Amino acid sequence: MTAAVSRRWIVILTMALGLMLTGLPQTASAQVTAFKQAVAEAAARDADISAFYKANGYKSLWTGRTGRDRQRRTALFNVLATAGDHGLPVGRYDVNGLQAKMKAAKNGRDRGLVEVELSRTFLQYSRDLQTGVLVPSRVNSAIVRQVPYRDRTSYLVNFSKSSPVGFFKALAPKTTEYNALMKEKLRMERMLTKGGYGAQVPGKALKPGQSGASVVALRNRLITMGFLKRTNSQTYDAAMQSAVQQFQVANGLSADGVAGAGTLTEINKSVQVRLQSVMVAMERERWFNQERGKRHVLVNIPDFTAKVIDNGKTTFSTRSVVGANQDDRPTPEFSDVMEFMVINPSWYVPRSIVVGEYLPALKRNRNAVRHIEITDNKGRKVNRSNVNFSKYTERTFPFSMRQPPSKGNALGLVKFMFPNQYNIYLHDTPAKNLFGREVRAYSHGCVRLADPFDFAYALLAKQTSDPEGFFQAKLATGKEARVNLKSPVPVHIIYRTAFTTPKGHTQFRRDIYGRDAQVWNALSKAGVALRAVQG
């Protein structure tokens, strides 16, 4: 619609409103007409706001003189004033500026313009709090989570029919995790006010039995962090060793009680850095503001774990290996639904591996990777001695590759399928040695499980009285067997460098892909900032 046509409609609307209001005193008629004209004009730049006011006859939601209007704007100003509690970009809402404009409004037109500005701010705040400040995929293309965005007009419609205070309370995620992170955020802000964790620990490594200034610095930092009770000991004694072990467990480190280089790096991270991780986790929780399933599988990439969650409680947990931090191997973040498992699976080698890794090897030696079959487009085995591999490129190579079922199969003896466009799934692996490592990012993107059989039993327990016997009977045949889950299970692959335990303690993990650093940078550009809180 052109500007001229838009203005013509405003004139027509004004004339219609004038006819409707001829029975009113002229000043009241002019005030109402000016208000509605201003609303129509200001809302024209936003289709959702325009649709709402058109549907309600251009009546006020915020700026009227009724008690209902006062309740709404009071509730809005209150939540905007506390937006920082949620780690939102406070400056984006300009609560002081809005209040000043409200006070300065002298006529119907002024009120109409402020009315729309309040609605626009309301929509921005509501979406930020409910589903996040950022669009995840714009931060990193591997964050492919489908954020459950709500229709913007529905926010205005539902708010107009609801208790203002109740409406705002319902926006933030209702998960235990979000509430615990919010409490941790406030605790850390108070810690920031007090000066943080104190002096950093000098040196490259410390171990039990040592003493000196570095040990004292380690002692003081552990006390401030809450891992060690107050003590005057200047020696790396048993109490300090236990405190270091507790810190290591809380940070996903090997719990040997020795403050080696890796442990000291984590101990020396500032409260500001930890607070950023907590605020990023809150933003991620807003992206994930949806039903997760009474039973679901939760894979936390930086924690290297896969868990079965039943009614909010972890009923099974196993260590995992995730995608390596190189090229296109990092594991993406998304949700899907597990439909079946395959016992004694074949491995159909992804095209990227076929042409990127195996074809160069075959060009050098046609007998390379003998454990992998070469197949044609009908799945038939090809005699590699009849193939001139050197004449093919990544684009022209016409064959596929498949590894038959075996204990040495790249997928191990079972895989768990939730068909998705990223070709990501959970599976066994013959490379068991990797699960003993502290950082476990080695796969091509899929998630390998340390205890895949027990994971299978946990899933099958819902549909058979003898899950282990059922599984082992299928396994013993050596033949590929698909087993459907009678009740498909949601799978959520998430990325949390800060998360809480059932007892409310916060744990931290390394940002293995650097994604949280990217999220924090984007939040900062959007206006999110650290703050110190008194009291």
N, C-alpha and C positions, 0 to 999 in steps of 0.2 A: 504494500500500500504506500503510495507516495505521500509526501508531507502535505501537499495540497488537499488530497482526498481525506487524509487524516483530520486536517483542520476542518474540512467541510462536515465530517461526521460529528466533530465536537460541537460545531455551531448548531447542527440539527438536534443533537442531544440537549444542548442548552435551551433551545426553543421549546422542545418537548417538556423539559423540566419546568420551564417558565409557565407553560399552560397548566401543568399539574399543580403548580403551587400558587395559582392566582387567588385562591381563597385565603392564603396566609397574609399576615401583615407584610408590607413590602420589604422591610428590613430583614425579617426572618426568611422570606422567600429568596431574597438576594443572597443571604448568608448560605442557605442550603444549596442553592443553585451554584454559587461560586465554589463551595466545597466539592460538590459532585463533579463539577466541570474540572476542577483541579485534580481530583482523583482519576478521572477518565484520562486526562492529559498525561499525568505522571505515570500511570499504570500502563499506558500504551507501549512503553518500551520493554515490558515484560509480559509475555503472553499468559503465563500462569496467574500472575497477580491481576491482570486485566480480566481474565475469565472469572476469577473469584468475585471481584467487585461488580462485574456485569451481572452475575447470577444473584447477588444479594441486593441489587438495586442501588449500588453505590452508597451503602450505609457504612457508618464508621465501625471499626473494630477496636480502635485504640483511643481516638481523640474526642469521643463524645463526652457528654456530661453525666451519663448514667453511671450507677455504681458498678455495673458490669464492665464498662469501658475502663474505669479506674482500676478495677481488679486486674484486668488484662495488662495494662501498661505497667502497673506496679510489679506484677509478676515478671514481665519481660525485663524491666530495668534491674530487678533483683538478680535474675540469672545472668544477665550480661555483666553485671558487676562482679560475679564470682566465676566467670568463664575461665579464668586462670587456674582455678582448682582442677579443671579437667585438662589443662595443658593446651588450651585453645588460643588462637591469636587474638588477644584482647583488643588490640588496636583496630582490628577489622570491623568491630561492632560500634566503636566510637560512642559509648554510652553517655559520656559527658556532653558531646556535641548534640546528640538526640534530645537530651533533657533541656539543653539551652534552646534548641529550636522549638520545643514544646512551649517553653515559657515565653518565647518571643512571638508566638503565633497570635496575631491580632484580629484576624478576620477569617471568613470561610475558606478563602483561597489558601491562606497560610496553613490552616489546619489540614486541608486536603493534600497539600504537598508533603507535610510531615506524616500524615496518615500512611501514605504509600512508602515513604522512607522507613517507617517503623515496620511495615509488612515485609519489606525487602530485607531488613536486618534480621527480623524474626526468621525468615526462611533460611538465610545464611547460617545463623546460629543453630537452628534445628537440624539442618543437614550435617553441619560440622560435628555436632555432638552425637548424632545418631549413627552416621556412617562415615565419618572422618573428614578431615580438612583437605586431604590430598586424594588424587586419583591414582591408585597404586601402580597401574601399568605405565603411567607417565614418569614415575620415579625409576622403575626398572622393568624392562620388558618381561622378565621372568616371574614377576609378581602378577600372575594371571588370575588372581582371585576375583570371582564375580561378586562385587559389593551389592548388597540388597538395597539399592536406592529406592526411596519412596517417591510417589508422585508429589510434586511440589504443591499443587493446588490442594491436595488432600490434607496437607499440613494446616493450611488456613481454614479449610472447612471443618476439620476435626477440632481444631483449637476453638473455633467459634461456638462449638457445641459442648465443650468440655470445661472441667474445672481448670483454670489457668495453671495453678500450682501443680495439680495432678498431671496435667499434660506434660509439663517440663520435666517432672520427675521420671516420667516413663520413657524419655528420649534416650538416655545413656544406656549402654549395655547393662543388663541385669545379672551378668555373670559374677560369680564369686571372685574370679580372677580380676575383673575390672575394678571391683571395689577394693581388693587387696592392693592392687597396683596404685590406686589413688591414695590409699593410706600410706604406702611406702613413699610416694611422691612427697606428701606433706612432711613425713619424717625426715626425708633427705633435705628438703628445703630448710627445715629447722637446723639440721646439721650444717648446712651451707652457711647459715647465719652465724653459727658458732665457730666457723673457720675451717670446716671440713674435717678430714681425717688426720690432720696434723702433718708434721714433717715426713717426707718420703724416706724410705729405707735405703741407705747407700750400700754399695757393694754389689757383687755379681751373684753370690750364693752364701747362704748361712746354713749351718747344720747343728744338731744337738751337741751340747758340750761347749760350744763357743761362748765367748763373752766379749764385751766391748761396746762402743758407741752404736754400732750398727744393730747389735742385738737389742739394745735399749730402744732404739728407734722402731724396730720390729715389734717389740713388746708394747710400746705406746700405741702403735697403729692398730694392733690386734685388739687392745682394750677399747679404743675409740670405736672400732667397728663392731664390737660386741661379741668377739670370739674368745676373749680372755678376761677373767675377773681381775680386779685391780691387785697389783702386786709390785713389790720393790725389787724383785729379782733382776739381776743384771746378767744372768746366765741363761742360755738356751736350754732350759730344763724340761722335765717331762710335761709340765703344765703347758709350756709354750709349744712343745711338739704336738700335743693334743689339739691346741688352738689352731696351729698351722694345718693340721689334718682336717679339722672342721671347715676351715676356710677353703681348703682344696676341694672338699666334697661340694661345698656351696658354689664352687666356680668350675665344676666339671674337670678338675685336674686329678692326676694320679695322687692318691692320698698316702704319701710315704712319710709325711711329717718333716720333710726337708725343704727348706726355702730356697729352691734352686732358681735359676734364671727365669724360667717360665712363671713360677709362683710369685717371685718378687715383682715381675712385670704386672701381674694382676693385682697384687697387694698395693702397688704404687699408683694404680689408677685413681684419679681424683673423684671426689663426690660429684663434681659437675659431670664427669663422663658417665658415671653410674646413673645419675639423675636423667641424663639424656636417654639412656637405654630404657629406663622406666617409662619415660614420656613417649618414646617410640612404640613401646609395647602397648601403651594405652591407645595410641592411634591405630595400631594393627588390630587391637581388639574391637575398635569401632568399625573397621572394615569387615570384621567377622561377626557383626551383630545380627545373628540369625540362629534358628534352631539347628542344633548339631546332631540330633538323634539321641534317643535314650541309650542306645548302644552305638558307639562309633569308634573308629580307629583314629588316633592322633599321632602324627609323625612330626616331631620338632627337629628341624634340620640341624641347627647349631648344637642341640643337646644330644644328637646322635642316638635318639630313642624312638621306639614305636610302641604305642600303648593301646590297650583295649579299655575303653571307658564305658562303664555301665551305671546309668543313673547318677552321673557326676563323680563316680569313684573309679580309680584305676584298679582293674581286676587282673590285668596282665601287662607286663612290661618287658621289653627286650632291647638290647643294644642294636644299633644299626650302623651301616655304612651308607653314606650319601654321595652325591655327585662331586667329582673333583672340581676344584676352582680353576678351571682352564677351558678355553674355547667355549663350546656349547654344552659342556658337561654339568654345570651346576643344576641341582634339582629345583624345578619350578615350584611355586606355591599355588595350590588350587585345591578344590574339593570335588569329589566325585563319589560314586557308589560302587562298592565291591560286590560283584555279582557271582563270581565263582572262583575256584582254585583249580590248578592243574597239577596232578601228581605225576611224577616222572615226565616232566615237560621236555619238549624239544626247544632248542634255542634258535629262533629265526633271526639271524644276524641283521641288525638295522643297516639300512643302506649306507648310512654315513660311515659305519665301521667297515663295511664290505669294501667300499671304494677308497676310503681314506686310510685304512690300515692294512687290510688283507691284500688288496690288489697290488700295491707296491711290493709286498713280500712275495707274492706269486710271480711277479715279473722277474724278481731276482732268482727265485727257485720255485718251480711249479709244484714241488712237493712240500712247500711250506704249509703250516697249519693243517696237517693231515687229519686231525681230529674233526675238522669241519668239512661237511659234504658240500659240493657245488651242485646246484640244481638249476634246471631250465624253467621257463615260464609256466610249465605244467607240473612242476614239483618233482620231476624225474631226475635221478642222480646222473651227473655228467662225469664222464671219464676225463680227468684233468690232463692226462697225457695227450689227449686229442685237441687241446685248446692252446692257441698261441696268445698268451696273456699280454705280451708286449705290444700287440696291435690295438689294445683297448685303452680308452681314457676313462676318467671318472664318469663322464657323461654317456659314453657308448657301451660300457661293460654290460652285457645282456643277461648275466646270471645272478642268481641269488645264492645264499649260503645258509646251511642249516647244520646244527649240532644235534645228533640224536640223543635220546634219554640215556643218562649214565651218571655215576657218582661224580665224574669229572666235568659234567655239563656246567657251563657258565652260570646257569640258573639254579644249579644244585638239583634237589629232588622235588621241589614244589615251588610254584609261583602263585601269587594272589592277584586276581585281575579285576580292575575297575576301568574298563575300556575308555580311553581318552585320547585326544588328538596329540598329546605330547609323548605318547608311547611310554608312559611311566607306570611301573607296577612294583609290588613288593615281592621279594623272592629269596630263596636259599642261595648259598654260594659255597664252592669248595675251598675258597680262600679264607679259612677260619682264623688264620693268624692276625688278620686285620682288626678283629674285634678287641684285641688286647691293647690297641694303641689309644692314645689320649685323643688325638684328632683323627677322625675316621671319614675323610672325604677322598674317595678313590674311585667311585663307580663312574659309569657314563651317564648317570642321571637317575637310574632306578635306585630303589632303597633295598639294600640287602639286610637280612635279619640274622642275628646270632642264634636265635632259638626258633627256627621256622616250624618245626614239628609241633612244639608246644603252642605256638601261635595258631596253627591249624586246629589243634585239639580244642583250644578256647573258642574258636569260631564254630566248630562242628558240635560242640556241647549243647548248642541250642536246638539241634535237629536229630541227634542220635544219643542213645543211652550209653554207648561205648565208643566215644570219639576216637580214642587211641587205637582200639581194635579195628575199627572201620578204616582208619587212615592206613594203618600198617598192612592190612589185607590188600588194599589197592597198590601200595608201594611194592609189596612183594612180587607182584606180577611183572614188574619191570616195564610195563606197557603204559603209554600215555593215557591218562584218565582225567576227564573233566568232571568236577563235582560242583554242582550248583548250590548256592546258599539259598535255603528256603526263605530266609528273611535277609535280603540284601543289606549290607552294612555301610553307612556313610564313611568315607575316608577323607580326613582333613590333613593336608600337608602344610604346616605352618613354619614360621621363622621367628623365633623368640630368643633374643639374647638376654632378656630379663623376664622372669616368670616366678610365680610363688608356689610354695608347697602347701599341702592341705592344712598345715599348722600356721600358715601365714608368713613363713620366712621367705625372703626373696633370694633367688639364685641368679647367677649371671654366667653367661657363656661368651666365648669369643665370637666376634662378628666375622665368620669364616669367609663369607662372600663379599663383605663390605656393604651389604644392602642396608643395614641399619644406619650406617654413616650417610648413605645417600638419602634415606628417609629423613634423618635429622636435618641435613642441609636443606632439603625441600621444605620442611616445617619452619626452619629459621627464615627462609625467604618469604614464607607466607605470614610471618609475624609472630611465630611461637618463640618464647624466650624463657630462659631460666629465671627464677626469682628466689629471693630469700624471704623467709617468713619468720616473724617475731613470735615468741611464746611457744 
